[in-house]
Amino acid sequence: MANFSKSNTPRFSVDVYQNEYLPEGAREVNAIVTVTATGGGTLGGRPLRIPDPGRAAAAEGANAAVVIMVDCSGSMDYPPVKMRNARAATAAAIDTLRDGVAFAVVAGTHQAKEVFPGEGGLATADAATRAEAKDALRSLSASGGTAIGTWLKLADQLLSSSDAAIRHGILLTDGRNEHEKPEDLRAALDACAGRFTCDARGVGTDWEVKEVTGIASALLGTADIVADPGGLAADFTQMMENAMGKEVADVALRLWTPLGSEVKFVKQVAPTVEDLTGRRTQSGPRAGDYPTGSWGDESRDYHVCVEVPAAGVGQEMLAARASLILPAPDGGTPQTLSQGLIRAVWTDDMVATTSINPQVAHYTGQAELAQVIQAGLDMRKSGDEAGATAKLGRAVQLASASGNADTAKLLSKVVDVVDAATGTVRLKAKVAEADEMTLETRSTKTVRVKK
């Protein structure tokens, strides 16, 4: 992918929160690494408007390419309002495109078809092409099956025709991926990973949560449910505004560890929980890169756990160095955007070694919250009411203790809360399918530490 000049790259900062003090012989070091990007030409996630919408805006948009993938399978006609809302939402997203952004629209069934511009490439957004694209949406109709891997492969093919730095997909589906094998979708995701990011949305309640969240996870995007098709236009507009707010792509979190130390895990813990441990790529002796995707003006938190050699009281060491890396477009030396240090100090001071850093404690709880919701809902589906009650009760307790009001509200639609502090709950006899799917889809959303 193309790179940015330093003038329009956001400024990155890295802050490390940890208790570096360990008792004699202890080997595990935990830290929360907060990465913040500012000053990249966005405000609150939205691109700054340029007074002259001519050449300057076109130049601003030239760094981004977007493909919108719309489910056009037969189920989108039940009820017919679903297809109408999908067309309206896609039109709203097209209206949100900045001048100069390269874009295309793909209709997805058991195969993928380019609806606009229709010539195997991308159009450049301006008043005329936006109008033509919206006109082309009239041809969208519901028929056929669902093979999402084919949609993603066509999106990748179209995006690869652009040298834009920011490459993004928006994917809407209303059903299960029934017309290709699970391994075909997995192969498509593996092929697309690192080539573009993708936000995925499920409309209605007939789709598979783990499929949609799996797509977003693999392609470092967001996943959500739009239970009421009437909410699609607002959701698509917000997604596109967020995509237009991205200023720099392919940022990696690089962790260097000294001889004898090893990274046990790396998880993004805010704004959502995402385990990055298995995505490490080696980047030299004792260093590995973890992908973080595209950035605008925003802040994210990462939980890093490092195993260090055991040491005696009074010794200290650098457990890891965390750096934000931007690859060079020509494969040369990457740019280091910012870095922070994770330390280990061995002491016999009991107060120091038993104190848990508030950030580490908070995000350990948020990661457990996501895990117990998933486990509880799976148990509920399989008929294990006692197990589901225990897991979802623990989820209520964690959500209440951490101030995660949004998740607590979603949980209250699945269980009756007797005592939030102790996690005492009863499973509701009847739960709306949309409420259960919303809880599952949004279970990984976290709240940040209260300052």
C-alpha positions, 0 to 999 in steps of 0.5 A: 500500500502507498504511504503518507508524507509525514505532514499528514500522518497523525501524531502517535503517542504510547503510554504504558500502565503497569505495576513493574514490581515483582516478588522474587522468582516471579516471571509474568509482567502485565502492562496496558499499552495505550496508543493515541493518534491525534492531528491527522486531519480529523475531528471526532472521527470525521474528516475536517471539511475543506472550504474549497471542495475542488482540487484540495478535497480531491487530493484529500480523498485520493488516499482512500478506496472503499468497496460496499458489498450488499447482500442481494440473496433471495432472503433480502426480499423477506420482507421486501422493505429489507432490500429497499432499506439496503439500497437507501443505506448504500445511497447514504454511504455513497453521499458520505464519500469525500471527493477523490475517494475511489469506490465501487459497489458489489452485489453479493449472492452465491457469486459477486457482481460489480454493480458500479462502476462495472468495469473491473475497477474503481470510480473516483467520487465526485458529484457526477459519479455519486449520482451515477452510483446511486442510479445504478442501485436501482438494479439491485434485486433479491435472488440467489444464495449467499457465498460471502467469500466470493464478495470479499475476493472481488472487493480485494480485486477491485481495491488492489487496482488502487494505490490508495493507502486506506483500503476499506470494505463495508459488508452487509448480510442478512443470512448465513453463508450457506452456498460455500464451505466454511473453509472457502470463507476462511481461505478468502479471509486469509487472502484478504487479511492485511490487504484491506479492513472491513466493517461487517453488519448483520441485518435482521435476525437470520444471520450467524453472529460468529460468521459476521464477527469473524469476518470483522475480526479477521479484517480488523473492522467492526461488527454489529447488528442492525435488527431493524432494517430502518436503521441501516441508513444511519448505520451506513452513514456512520460507518462511512464517516468513520472510514473517511476519518482514517488517515494512516493504514498498516500500523503495527504494534512491534514488541521487542523482548530481550534474550530469555523473555517471551510475549505470552499474549497481546490483546486489544482491550479497548474499544473492543476485545480482540486477541492479536497473539496469533497474528504475530509476524517476525520482524527481526531478532526477538521482535514481532509485529502485531497488526492494528489496521487503519487509524484516524484521531482515536485511542486504543488500549492493548494488554501485553503479557510478557514472561521474563527470566526469574530474578532476585530482589534488587534486580531490574530489567527491560521486559519489552519495548513497544513501538508503533511502526509504519512500513516504508512503501518501498520495503525500506526501513519502517518509520517508528511513530512512537514507543514505550517501555515495559519494565520488571523490578524485583523487590521484597516490598509486599505492598508494592508487589501485591498492588494490581495496576488499575488499568490491568485489573480493569481490562482483565475484567473486561476481557473476562466479561466478553468471554463469559457472555459468549460462554453463557449464551452458548450454554443457553443455546445448548440447554445448559441452564445452570451453566448459562445462569452462572456465566451470565450472572458473572457477566452481570457482576463484571459489567456492574463493577466496571461501569459497563452500562451498555453491556449491563443493559443488554444483559438485562434483556436476557436475564432478570437481575436479582443482585448485580453486585453478587451476580445473582440472576435468573434466565428469562423464560422468553428472550427476543432473538434480536436481543440475544444476538445484540448481546452476543455481537456487542459482547466484546465492546469495552469501557475504558478505565475511569480516570 
